[in-house]
Amino acid sequence: MAGRPKKNYDGSVSRSFAMVLQFGINMLVPICLMSFLGIYLDQRCGTSYWMVILFFVGAVAGGQNVFRLARRVYAGEKTKEESVADSRDIGAKQDTCK
């Protein structure tokens, strides 16, 4: 073991794996929940279209969740103070334009 250099592990692999898992969960949970609700409604009401409709609603909701997560990840999260300051700046700019 003397000839083996010690690696400096920064955790980037585990963070990346956690992010991929989070993307998958954010997409699959709404689809599954809405599909099961659609199956339940179809069985309860004797219809055959609720599952398909609610599947697509779940897919849209999951896509929106993934989009929001990706936007936060790639744009860098702002702190609450920065967000409040930005909203105050926007409000001040709107007041001066009137």
All heavy atoms as an XYZ file, in Angstrom:
760
protein
N       0.808     -1.191      0.000
C       0.000      0.000      0.000
C       0.851      1.256      0.000
O       0.320      2.324     -0.136
C      -0.914      0.006      1.216
C      -1.926     -1.063      1.221
S      -3.512     -0.289      1.380
C      -4.541     -1.670      1.299
N       2.131      1.120      0.156
C       2.984      2.290      0.206
C       3.081      2.970     -1.151
O       3.238      4.171     -1.224
C       4.380      1.901      0.691
N       2.952      2.207     -2.258
C       3.079      2.784     -3.584
C       1.777      3.381     -4.101
O       1.748      4.011     -5.144
N       0.721      3.235     -3.389
C      -0.591      3.721     -3.837
C      -0.848      5.129     -3.312
O      -0.869      5.346     -2.110
C      -1.653      2.765     -3.320
C      -2.965      2.921     -3.939
C      -3.872      1.807     -3.458
N      -5.092      1.812     -4.200
C      -6.125      1.068     -3.946
N      -6.069      0.226     -2.941
N      -7.196      1.131     -4.666
N      -1.080      6.100     -4.219
C      -1.332      7.462     -3.741
C      -2.734      7.577     -3.121
O      -3.666      6.910     -3.543
C      -1.237      8.315     -4.992
C      -1.529      7.391     -6.109
C      -1.039      6.028     -5.665
N      -2.840      8.412     -2.137
C      -4.123      8.633     -1.470
C      -4.948      9.593     -2.308
O      -4.493     10.660     -2.690
C      -3.887      9.212     -0.077
C      -5.142      9.321      0.737
C      -4.851      9.800      2.136
C      -6.147      9.896      2.912
N      -5.913     10.366      4.273
N      -6.181      9.196     -2.585
C      -7.068     10.031     -3.388
C      -7.825     10.994     -2.493
O      -8.247     10.654     -1.407
C      -8.067      9.172     -4.163
C      -7.417      8.340     -5.225
C      -8.460      7.578     -5.994
C      -7.804      6.753     -7.079
N      -8.785      6.000     -7.849
N      -7.999     12.201     -2.999
C      -8.767     13.206     -2.279
C     -10.209     13.122     -2.783
O     -10.517     13.557     -3.882
C      -8.174     14.596     -2.531
C      -8.816     15.643     -1.638
O      -9.601     15.317     -0.764
N      -8.464     16.880     -1.872
N     -11.091     12.561     -1.990
C     -12.481     12.345     -2.381
C     -13.312     13.537     -1.950
O     -13.383     13.875     -0.782
C     -13.009     11.062     -1.728
C     -14.432     10.760     -2.078
C     -14.763     10.312     -3.345
C     -15.433     10.931     -1.153
C     -16.067     10.033     -3.673
C     -16.747     10.652     -1.472
C     -17.055     10.199     -2.734
O     -18.349      9.924     -3.045
N     -13.973     14.168     -2.930
C     -14.776     15.353     -2.619
C     -16.272     15.073     -2.617
O     -17.066     15.966     -2.363
C     -14.458     16.497     -3.576
C     -14.830     16.193     -5.011
O     -15.188     15.036     -5.309
O     -14.756     17.116     -5.835
N     -16.696     13.854     -2.914
C     -18.106     13.508     -2.855
C     -18.895     13.872     -4.094
O     -20.125     13.839     -4.064
N     -18.243     14.235     -5.181
C     -18.976     14.664     -6.365
C     -19.747     13.512     -7.005
O     -20.825     13.728     -7.558
C     -18.033     15.298     -7.389
O     -17.086     14.354     -7.835
N     -19.215     12.307     -6.908
C     -19.908     11.159     -7.494
C     -21.198     10.888     -6.728
O     -22.256     10.684     -7.318
C     -19.000      9.911     -7.495
C     -19.760      8.675     -7.938
C     -17.793     10.140     -8.383
N     -21.134     10.912     -5.419
C     -22.341     10.641     -4.633
C     -23.362     11.769     -4.788
O     -24.562     11.511     -4.826
C     -21.992     10.429     -3.158
O     -21.381     11.567     -2.624
N     -22.901     13.000     -4.908
C     -23.832     14.110     -5.146
C     -24.507     13.974     -6.505
O     -25.704     14.223     -6.650
C     -23.114     15.449     -5.045
C     -23.067     15.976     -3.630
C     -22.545     17.392     -3.564
N     -21.090     17.296     -3.396
C     -20.199     17.885     -4.185
N     -20.583     18.658     -5.158
N     -18.911     17.722     -3.970
N     -23.755     13.578     -7.517
C     -24.319     13.383     -8.856
C     -25.326     12.240     -8.863
O     -26.391     12.347     -9.475
C     -23.216     13.089     -9.868
O     -22.336     14.175     -9.957
N     -24.993     11.147     -8.177
C     -25.911     10.018     -8.090
C     -27.198     10.423     -7.376
O     -28.296     10.066     -7.809
C     -25.244      8.854     -7.357
C     -26.118      7.645     -7.240
C     -26.432      6.896     -8.358
C     -26.618      7.262     -6.013
C     -27.244      5.783     -8.256
C     -27.431      6.159     -5.894
C     -27.739      5.403     -7.020
N     -27.085     11.193     -6.304
C     -28.263     11.658     -5.571
C     -29.123     12.560     -6.450
O     -30.355     12.487     -6.405
C     -27.841     12.389     -4.305
N     -28.494     13.375     -7.271
C     -29.247     14.266     -8.143
C     -29.986     13.487     -9.220
O     -31.151     13.771     -9.515
C     -28.321     15.295     -8.788
C     -29.066     16.348     -9.548
S     -28.056     17.750     -9.938
C     -27.465     18.212     -8.345
N     -29.349     12.475     -9.794
C     -30.006     11.639    -10.797
C     -31.193     10.929    -10.167
O     -32.275     10.843    -10.765
C     -29.004     10.629    -11.400
C     -29.715      9.549    -12.191
C     -27.989     11.346    -12.263
N     -31.030     10.427     -8.960
C     -32.121      9.776     -8.248
C     -33.261     10.756     -7.998
O     -34.435     10.401     -8.138
C     -31.600      9.233     -6.914
C     -31.922      7.778     -6.692
C     -30.643      6.988     -6.858
C     -32.454      7.612     -5.316
N     -32.914     11.979     -7.633
C     -33.930     12.994     -7.363
C     -34.704     13.342     -8.636
O     -35.923     13.514     -8.599
C     -33.275     14.234     -6.778
C     -34.232     15.189     -6.134
C     -33.503     16.301     -5.392
O     -32.289     16.422     -5.451
N     -34.260     17.118     -4.708
N     -34.020     13.427     -9.768
C     -34.710     13.679    -11.034
C     -35.693     12.555    -11.335
O     -36.830     12.801    -11.725
C     -33.708     13.803    -12.190
C     -33.115     15.167    -12.341
C     -31.787     15.396    -12.040
C     -33.881     16.217    -12.791
C     -31.234     16.648    -12.186
C     -33.343     17.480    -12.943
C     -32.013     17.698    -12.635
N     -35.255     11.309    -11.142
C     -36.121     10.169    -11.410
C     -37.334     10.130    -10.504
O     -38.461      9.897    -10.958
N     -37.121     10.377     -9.228
C     -38.227     10.359     -8.272
C     -39.211     11.487     -8.573
O     -40.422     11.290     -8.536
C     -37.696     10.440     -6.831
C     -37.009      9.126     -6.469
C     -38.803     10.760     -5.846
C     -36.265      9.154     -5.159
N     -38.680     12.667     -8.887
C     -39.560     13.802     -9.200
C     -40.391     13.563    -10.453
O     -41.448     14.177    -10.617
C     -38.743     15.084     -9.377
C     -38.412     15.730     -8.066
O     -39.143     15.613     -7.102
N     -37.295     16.423     -8.020
N     -39.942     12.702    -11.328
C     -40.705     12.403    -12.532
C     -41.671     11.245    -12.306
O     -42.821     11.287    -12.751
C     -39.735     12.069    -13.677
C     -40.382     11.941    -15.006
S     -40.996     13.534    -15.553
C     -41.981     13.077    -16.933
N     -41.239     10.211    -11.596
C     -42.043      9.000    -11.482
C     -43.175      9.081    -10.467
O     -44.231      8.487    -10.683
C     -41.141      7.816    -11.141
C     -40.244      7.345    -12.271
C     -39.338      6.229    -11.802
C     -41.056      6.893    -13.453
N     -42.965      9.778     -9.368
C     -43.991      9.813     -8.318
C     -45.305     10.419     -8.816
O     -46.365      9.803     -8.627
C     -43.457     10.522     -7.053
C     -44.566     10.823     -6.077
C     -42.387      9.672     -6.393
N     -45.311     11.581     -9.459
C     -46.600     12.103     -9.936
C     -47.258     11.201    -10.977
O     -48.484     11.032    -10.975
C     -46.257     13.460    -10.547
C     -44.919     13.805    -10.069
C     -44.232     12.541     -9.709
N     -46.458     10.590    -11.848
C     -47.022      9.705    -12.868
C     -47.690      8.502    -12.203
O     -48.820      8.143    -12.538
C     -45.937      9.252    -13.868
C     -45.490     10.431    -14.724
C     -46.449      8.120    -14.749
C     -44.325     10.132    -15.627
N     -46.996      7.884    -11.251
C     -47.554      6.705    -10.580
C     -48.801      7.053     -9.771
O     -49.805      6.341     -9.840
C     -46.500      6.061     -9.686
S     -45.161      5.293    -10.609
N     -48.737      8.132     -9.019
C     -49.892      8.512     -8.207
C     -51.120      8.808     -9.067
O     -52.229      8.337     -8.773
C     -49.564      9.719     -7.331
C     -48.618      9.472     -6.164
C     -48.300     10.781     -5.456
C     -49.208      8.477     -5.197
N     -50.924      9.562    -10.121
C     -52.055      9.917    -10.973
C     -52.573      8.699    -11.749
O     -53.775      8.561    -11.966
C     -51.675     11.042    -11.935
C     -51.341     12.347    -11.234
S     -52.627     12.944    -10.138
C     -53.718     13.688    -11.294
N     -51.676      7.805    -12.144
C     -52.109      6.587    -12.836
C     -52.936      5.705    -11.919
O     -53.978      5.171    -12.327
C     -50.898      5.813    -13.357
O     -50.233      6.553    -14.347
N     -52.480      5.527    -10.682
C     -53.247      4.713     -9.732
C     -54.597      5.354     -9.422
O     -55.606      4.662     -9.300
C     -52.454      4.474     -8.449
C     -51.319      3.510     -8.625
C     -50.072      3.803     -8.129
C     -51.503      2.305     -9.294
C     -49.015      2.922     -8.294
C     -50.454      1.412     -9.469
C     -49.212      1.722     -8.971
N     -54.622      6.669     -9.330
C     -55.894      7.359     -9.127
C     -56.822      7.143    -10.324
O     -58.022      6.910    -10.170
C     -55.669      8.853     -8.885
C     -56.920      9.702     -8.692
C     -57.654      9.283     -7.415
C     -56.550     11.171     -8.631
N     -56.259      7.186    -11.527
C     -57.046      6.947    -12.733
C     -57.584      5.527    -12.798
O     -58.745      5.309    -13.175
N     -56.764      4.550    -12.414
C     -57.224      3.162    -12.388
C     -58.353      3.004    -11.378
O     -59.365      2.361    -11.648
C     -56.045      2.219    -12.070
C     -55.074      2.185    -13.244
C     -56.546      0.813    -11.741
C     -53.757      1.499    -12.938
N     -58.185      3.611    -10.214
C     -59.225      3.548     -9.181
C     -60.534      4.159     -9.681
O     -61.604      3.587     -9.525
C     -58.745      4.249     -7.905
C     -59.819      4.374     -6.855
C     -60.190      3.285     -6.084
C     -60.478      5.587     -6.654
C     -61.182      3.398     -5.127
C     -61.474      5.713     -5.706
C     -61.823      4.615     -4.937
O     -62.811      4.725     -4.003
N     -60.431      5.338    -10.289
C     -61.640      6.000    -10.800
C     -62.295      5.188    -11.919
O     -63.531      5.116    -11.998
C     -61.316      7.409    -11.284
C     -61.038      8.444    -10.196
C     -60.598      9.757    -10.828
C     -62.260      8.651     -9.329
N     -61.480      4.588    -12.793
C     -62.039      3.764    -13.860
C     -62.792      2.564    -13.296
O     -63.869      2.218    -13.771
C     -60.940      3.298    -14.811
C     -60.520      4.372    -15.795
O     -61.318      5.303    -16.029
O     -59.402      4.282    -16.324
N     -62.227      1.920    -12.274
C     -62.902      0.768    -11.672
C     -64.158      1.199    -10.921
O     -65.176      0.531    -10.961
C     -61.958      0.032    -10.723
C     -60.864     -0.710    -11.432
C     -59.854     -1.320    -10.476
O     -59.884     -1.063     -9.274
N     -58.951     -2.121    -11.024
N     -64.080      2.300    -10.234
C     -65.204      2.786     -9.420
C     -66.372      3.277    -10.282
O     -67.521      3.021     -9.974
C     -64.685      3.929     -8.540
C     -65.652      4.494     -7.595
C     -65.601      3.753     -6.319
N     -66.446      4.472     -5.366
C     -66.926      3.922     -4.303
N     -66.609      2.703     -4.014
N     -67.681      4.603     -3.495
N     -66.038      3.982    -11.370
C     -67.082      4.590    -12.201
C     -67.455      3.742    -13.417
O     -68.386      4.087    -14.141
C     -66.630      5.964    -12.689
S     -66.270      7.112    -11.358
N     -66.688      2.684    -13.683
C     -66.970      1.853    -14.849
C     -66.579      2.513    -16.157
O     -67.168      2.235    -17.207
N     -65.591      3.392    -16.113
C     -65.135      4.083    -17.326
C     -63.794      3.496    -17.759
O     -63.239      2.621    -17.107
C     -64.980      5.591    -17.064
O     -64.064      5.771    -15.982
C     -66.312      6.233    -16.718
N     -63.277      4.005    -18.866
C     -61.989      3.499    -19.336
C     -61.056      4.606    -19.811
O     -60.098      4.340    -20.524
C     -62.214      2.498    -20.477
O     -62.837      3.149    -21.560
N     -61.311      5.845    -19.423
C     -60.488      6.942    -19.932
C     -59.763      7.732    -18.842
O     -58.834      8.473    -19.142
C     -61.327      7.903    -20.770
C     -62.552      8.444    -20.057
C     -62.463      9.564    -19.261
C     -63.777      7.825    -20.190
C     -63.573     10.056    -18.602
C     -64.895      8.310    -19.546
C     -64.786      9.427    -18.744
O     -65.876      9.908    -18.093
N     -60.144      7.602    -17.581
C     -59.520      8.397    -16.528
C     -58.041      8.079    -16.355
O     -57.235      8.965    -16.093
C     -60.244      8.214    -15.192
C     -61.528      8.968    -15.135
C     -62.776      8.439    -15.094
C     -61.685     10.384    -15.150
N     -63.708      9.439    -15.081
C     -63.060     10.665    -15.111
C     -60.796     11.447    -15.193
C     -63.567     11.944    -15.111
C     -61.303     12.730    -15.198
C     -62.662     12.967    -15.152
N     -57.670      6.825    -16.510
C     -56.263      6.451    -16.326
C     -55.383      7.154    -17.355
O     -54.321      7.672    -17.024
C     -56.108      4.933    -16.418
C     -54.740      4.444    -16.013
S     -53.634      4.453    -17.412
C     -52.180      3.827    -16.675
N     -55.830      7.182    -18.584
C     -55.045      7.807    -19.652
C     -54.929      9.312    -19.417
O     -53.832      9.892    -19.511
C     -55.679      7.516    -21.037
C     -54.958      8.262    -22.138
C     -55.689      6.026    -21.310
N     -56.037      9.937    -19.088
C     -56.033     11.387    -18.857
C     -55.131     11.740    -17.673
O     -54.280     12.633    -17.770
C     -57.474     11.900    -18.625
C     -58.285     11.773    -19.904
C     -57.456     13.346    -18.138
C     -59.766     12.040    -19.727
N     -55.300     11.021    -16.573
C     -54.519     11.342    -15.381
C     -53.052     10.939    -15.523
O     -52.180     11.550    -14.905
C     -55.148     10.692    -14.143
C     -56.501     11.294    -13.750
C     -57.085     10.563    -12.553
C     -56.388     12.777    -13.464
N     -52.757      9.944    -16.361
C     -51.358      9.619    -16.649
C     -50.668     10.818    -17.285
O     -49.561     11.194    -16.895
C     -51.263      8.403    -17.576
C     -49.863      8.132    -18.055
C     -48.991      7.410    -17.274
C     -49.420      8.619    -19.278
C     -47.697      7.167    -17.700
C     -48.137      8.390    -19.714
C     -47.266      7.655    -18.929
N     -51.323     11.432    -18.267
C     -50.721     12.590    -18.926
C     -50.632     13.794    -17.992
O     -49.665     14.565    -18.061
C     -51.470     12.935    -20.214
C     -51.165     11.982    -21.326
C     -52.150     11.133    -21.815
C     -49.894     11.899    -21.863
C     -51.868     10.239    -22.831
C     -49.600     11.007    -22.878
C     -50.589     10.166    -23.366
N     -51.602     13.948    -17.116
C     -51.527     15.021    -16.115
C     -50.318     14.784    -15.205
O     -49.563     15.712    -14.895
C     -52.840     15.107    -15.297
C     -52.681     16.018    -14.101
C     -53.976     15.580    -16.179
N     -50.113     13.535    -14.796
C     -48.953     13.198    -13.964
C     -47.639     13.417    -14.698
O     -46.656     13.873    -14.120
N     -47.616     13.099    -15.999
C     -46.402     13.307    -16.791
C     -46.070     14.793    -16.911
O     -44.909     15.193    -16.807
C     -46.564     12.682    -18.177
N     -47.082     15.612    -17.102
C     -46.864     17.063    -17.176
C     -46.369     17.592    -15.831
O     -45.427     18.386    -15.769
C     -48.145     17.793    -17.631
C     -48.026     19.290    -17.452
C     -48.452     17.450    -19.076
N     -46.993     17.125    -14.741
C     -46.563     17.568    -13.411
C     -45.139     17.113    -13.117
O     -44.325     17.878    -12.575
C     -47.515     17.030    -12.347
N     -44.807     15.882    -13.485
C     -43.445     15.391    -13.289
C     -42.433     16.161    -14.119
O     -41.341     16.488    -13.652
N     -42.792     16.458    -15.349
C     -41.898     17.262    -16.194
C     -41.680     18.646    -15.629
O     -40.564     19.182    -15.674
N     -42.724     19.224    -15.077
C     -42.599     20.541    -14.457
C     -41.691     20.470    -13.222
O     -40.862     21.360    -13.016
C     -43.973     21.054    -14.079
C     -43.994     22.489    -13.648
C     -45.411     22.976    -13.387
O     -46.311     22.191    -13.118
N     -45.598     24.268    -13.464
N     -41.825     19.409    -12.427
C     -40.951     19.233    -11.264
C     -39.492     19.121    -11.684
O     -38.609     19.736    -11.078
C     -41.342     17.978    -10.480
C     -42.626     18.134     -9.724
O     -43.104     19.236     -9.506
N     -43.199     17.005     -9.340
N     -39.234     18.326    -12.712
C     -37.861     18.136    -13.188
C     -37.315     19.440    -13.752
O     -36.153     19.797    -13.523
C     -37.803     16.997    -14.223
C     -36.471     16.964    -14.930
C     -38.080     15.664    -13.544
N     -38.137     20.181    -14.479
C     -37.702     21.467    -15.031
C     -37.315     22.435    -13.919
O     -36.277     23.098    -13.993
C     -38.806     22.069    -15.902
C     -38.472     23.425    -16.433
C     -37.568     23.566    -17.467
C     -39.045     24.564    -15.888
C     -37.245     24.820    -17.958
C     -38.730     25.812    -16.373
C     -37.830     25.940    -17.411
N     -38.151     22.510    -12.886
C     -37.847     23.403    -11.766
C     -36.563     23.001    -11.058
O     -35.742     23.849    -10.697
C     -38.996     23.415    -10.770
C     -40.202     24.149    -11.243
C     -41.305     24.079    -10.216
N     -42.512     24.719    -10.701
C     -43.688     24.558    -10.162
N     -43.833     23.771     -9.106
N     -44.731     25.168    -10.663
N     -36.382     21.692    -10.859
C     -35.170     21.210    -10.203
C     -33.943     21.506    -11.046
O     -32.924     21.979    -10.536
C     -35.284     19.707     -9.930
C     -34.080     19.052     -9.277
C     -33.850     19.623     -7.883
C     -34.264     17.552     -9.216
N     -34.044     21.264    -12.343
C     -32.906     21.525    -13.231
C     -32.570     23.007    -13.275
O     -31.393     23.392    -13.283
C     -33.219     21.020    -14.635
N     -33.588     23.849    -13.283
C     -33.343     25.293    -13.304
C     -32.620     25.736    -12.037
O     -31.702     26.541    -12.083
C     -34.668     26.033    -13.457
C     -34.496     27.508    -13.690
C     -35.782     28.187    -14.018
N     -36.790     27.878    -13.001
C     -38.048     28.264    -13.075
N     -38.474     28.946    -14.105
N     -38.889     27.958    -12.120
N     -33.028     25.168    -10.881
C     -32.350     25.512     -9.625
C     -30.916     25.020     -9.610
O     -30.021     25.712     -9.141
C     -33.092     24.906     -8.437
C     -34.146     25.805     -7.876
C     -34.685     25.232     -6.624
N     -35.469     24.050     -7.021
C     -35.978     23.168     -6.210
N     -35.788     23.272     -4.930
N     -36.678     22.153     -6.646
N     -30.702     23.824    -10.139
C     -29.362     23.238    -10.117
C     -28.411     24.005    -11.025
O     -27.296     24.352    -10.638
C     -29.417     21.755    -10.528
C     -28.033     21.216    -10.806
C     -30.095     20.940     -9.447
N     -28.842     24.285    -12.241
C     -27.940     24.893    -13.218
C     -27.822     26.399    -13.091
O     -26.814     26.973    -13.478
C     -28.358     24.507    -14.630
C     -28.130     23.044    -14.881
C     -29.188     22.194    -15.143
C     -26.863     22.503    -14.822
C     -28.982     20.849    -15.348
C     -26.644     21.167    -15.013
C     -27.703     20.335    -15.281
O     -27.493     19.000    -15.483
N     -28.822     27.045    -12.559
C     -28.742     28.497    -12.401
C     -28.083     28.873    -11.085
O     -27.693     30.013    -10.895
C     -30.128     29.117    -12.487
N     -27.973     27.939    -10.175
C     -27.424     28.247     -8.864
C     -28.517     28.840     -8.001
O     -29.229     29.743     -8.416
N     -28.663     28.289     -6.834
C     -29.735     28.753     -5.959
C     -29.367     30.081     -5.317
O     -28.259     30.272     -4.853
C     -30.005     27.713     -4.882
C     -30.649     26.473     -5.432
C     -31.354     25.709     -4.348
O     -32.024     26.342     -3.530
O     -31.211     24.485     -4.343
N     -30.341     30.985     -5.315
C     -30.164     32.252     -4.623
C     -30.589     32.078     -3.179
O     -31.464     31.286     -2.869
C     -31.036     33.334     -5.260
C     -30.621     33.738     -6.632
C     -31.520     34.853     -7.109
C     -31.090     35.345     -8.456
N     -31.925     36.458     -8.903
N     -29.988     32.839     -2.331
C     -30.431     32.815     -0.944
C     -31.724     33.608     -0.828
O     -32.101     34.351     -1.725
C     -29.360     33.424     -0.019
O     -29.169     34.795     -0.389
C     -28.054     32.671     -0.122
N     -32.411     33.462      0.283
C     -33.664     34.191      0.469
C     -33.430     35.694      0.451
O     -34.229     36.452     -0.077
C     -34.319     33.792      1.788
C     -35.067     32.511      1.722
C     -35.853     32.302      2.991
C     -36.725     31.091      2.874
N     -37.541     30.862      4.048
N     -32.319     36.116      1.021
C     -32.034     37.552      1.067
C     -31.853     38.114     -0.344
O     -32.330     39.195     -0.657
C     -30.783     37.832      1.903
C     -30.929     37.518      3.375
C     -30.731     36.031      3.689
O     -30.122     35.317      2.868
O     -31.203     35.598      4.749
N     -31.159     37.354     -1.223
C     -30.959     37.820     -2.590
C     -32.290     37.877     -3.335
O     -32.536     38.794     -4.115
C     -29.985     36.902     -3.324
C     -28.552     37.025     -2.851
C     -27.658     35.999     -3.512
O     -28.174     34.962     -3.979
O     -26.441     36.222     -3.557
N     -33.152     36.883     -3.111
C     -34.446     36.861     -3.773
C     -35.305     38.041     -3.340
O     -35.974     38.671     -4.155
C     -35.182     35.555     -3.468
O     -34.458     34.463     -3.971
N     -35.303     38.338     -2.043
C     -36.074     39.467     -1.535
C     -35.520     40.768     -2.095
O     -36.273     41.648     -2.518
C     -36.073     39.475      0.009
C     -36.649     40.763      0.542
C     -36.843     38.280      0.545
N     -34.193     40.889     -2.146
C     -33.582     42.098     -2.682
C     -33.920     42.264     -4.163
O     -34.209     43.370     -4.618
C     -32.068     42.046     -2.492
N     -33.919     41.154     -4.914
C     -34.273     41.233     -6.328
C     -35.721     41.670     -6.514
O     -36.026     42.472     -7.384
C     -34.055     39.879     -7.016
C     -32.578     39.568     -7.215
O     -31.752     40.495     -7.064
O     -32.268     38.403     -7.522
N     -36.617     41.143     -5.691
C     -38.021     41.527     -5.836
C     -38.231     42.987     -5.465
O     -39.066     43.669     -6.048
C     -38.918     40.613     -4.994
O     -38.639     40.781     -3.622
N     -37.475     43.483     -4.500
C     -37.578     44.904     -4.149
C     -37.067     45.775     -5.289
O     -37.637     46.817     -5.581
C     -36.785     45.190     -2.874
C     -37.447     44.661     -1.640
C     -36.644     44.980     -0.415
N     -37.198     44.323      0.750
C     -36.519     44.032      1.835
N     -35.243     44.322      1.914
N     -37.099     43.431      2.840
N     -35.966     45.334     -5.930
C     -35.431     46.082     -7.059
C     -36.423     46.130     -8.209
O     -36.609     47.153     -8.856
C     -34.116     45.467     -7.550
C     -32.988     45.679     -6.558
O     -33.111     46.570     -5.680
O     -31.977     44.952     -6.646
N     -37.097     45.013     -8.475
C     -38.080     44.965     -9.551
C     -39.243     45.893     -9.229
O     -39.724     46.635    -10.083
C     -38.563     43.518     -9.783
C     -37.428     42.685    -10.373
C     -39.775     43.495    -10.705
C     -37.723     41.201    -10.433
N     -39.691     45.875     -7.967
C     -40.779     46.756     -7.562
C     -40.392     48.212     -7.689
O     -41.189     49.059     -8.108
N     -39.158     48.547     -7.345
C     -38.698     49.930     -7.454
C     -38.615     50.356     -8.919
O     -38.957     51.475     -9.272
C     -37.327     50.080     -6.788
N     -38.188     49.447     -9.787
C     -38.109     49.770    -11.214
C     -39.488     49.983    -11.809
O     -39.678     50.828    -12.650
C     -37.368     48.656    -11.964
C     -35.885     48.621    -11.673
C     -35.228     47.467    -12.394
C     -33.760     47.378    -12.001
N     -33.121     46.202    -12.589
N     -40.459     49.179    -11.358
C     -41.811     49.334    -11.866
C     -42.414     50.663    -11.420
O     -43.166     51.279    -12.146
C     -42.694     48.173    -11.412
C     -42.338     46.884    -12.083
C     -43.137     45.705    -11.531
O     -43.798     45.823    -10.516
N     -43.040     44.573    -12.204
N     -42.103     51.102    -10.206
C     -42.618     52.378     -9.713
C     -42.065     53.547    -10.505
O     -42.750     54.524    -10.735
C     -42.278     52.557     -8.221
C     -43.087     51.587     -7.348
O     -44.115     51.067     -7.835
O     -42.665     51.364     -6.209
N     -40.813     53.472    -10.932
C     -40.208     54.582    -11.642
C     -40.680     54.642    -13.095
O     -40.630     55.685    -13.708
C     -38.663     54.472    -11.632
O     -38.296     53.227    -12.228
C     -38.147     54.587    -10.221
N     -41.173     53.525    -13.636
C     -41.620     53.494    -15.019
C     -43.009     54.105    -15.183
O     -43.403     54.442    -16.290
C     -41.626     52.061    -15.560
S     -39.969     51.360    -15.695
N     -43.753     54.218    -14.134
C     -45.135     54.714    -14.235
C     -45.192     56.195    -14.434
O     -44.459     56.999    -14.121
C     -45.925     54.344    -12.987
C     -46.184     52.866    -12.943
C     -47.007     52.544    -11.729
C     -47.296     51.077    -11.667
N     -48.061     50.687    -10.539
